[in-house]
Amino acid sequence: MNRKITRIAITGALGRMGQMLVKEIQKNKKTCLTTAVVKKNHPLIDHDIGETIGIGKIGILIKDTLDIKKNDFDVLIDFTHPIATLEYLKYCNIFKKKIIIGTTGFSDSEIQTINLYSKNIALLISSNFSIGINLLCQLVEQTTRILGDNSDIDIIDFHHRNKIDIPSGTALTIGESISKVMKWDLNKNSLYYQKGLTKIRELKKIGFSSIRSGNIIGKHSVIFTNSEEEINITHTAFNRKSFAKGAIQSALWIILKEKGLFNMKDFLKNMF
């Protein structure tokens, strides 16, 4: 096999993102899929992943564990669950593999663990791999510098009914970007709306609202409102291809890194 081809392992291979990643990896001439992992005791173990997701046989069988003996990948792309991600990260650390993490919902202590692993291996973590949403973050930072002191700021995220974390990881990432510009503590300067009587809105607060409905792929709006005007910056994802392509491009980028913790901002600096 041409070693210029980046060998990719996918965990959560039968999830929404996992299936899209498999399809996009097969289309990309610079990548090949070597491993497809699902949760333990899944009924489709040892089935061909390509045939299972409707693209025809590709010769890669579904497994419920990373094969330590074969160890046949360069980069792992993980969109699963924090507990599972940390287990896969431990494996990558042992075998010096790169990892792209799209999982969200990590606790502060789990983030610290991820930071420790980055001292030994290269990893890129992002709540959203869409080029568009990352450009939105840059626009939001610029708007915050100009209007942040005299505006109420709200973030609204829309996702499908099966998404379990509220707010979304992307919404929190946007909030962190705003907080960094304003020199706020996101935990102290966040406002989460709920039923009941409220007092007058405090200043220096980022309001978060979430909608979980139907099959919405992902939509994020950031609204700056003051007494004279309102600015609404919105990104809408029509399908998961943008996320999958961004994750794959990140994998091709991180293969050149020896170690360190990176994000999509680091990736975009070198892309454009």
Secondary structure, DSSP 4 states (H G I P E B T S, - for coil): --TTSEEEEEESTTSHHHHHHHHHHHH-TTEEEEEEE-STT-TTTTSBHHHHHTS---S-BEESS--TTT---SEEEE-S-HHHHHHHHHHHHHHT-EEEE------HHHHHHHHHHTTTSEEEE-S---HHHHHHHHHHHHHHHHHGGG-EEEEEEEE-TT---SS-HHHHHHHHHHHHHHT--TTTSEEE--SS--PSPPSS-EEEEEEE-TT--EEEEEEEE-SS-EEEEEEEESSSHHHHHHHHHHHHHHTT--SEEE-HHHHHHHH-
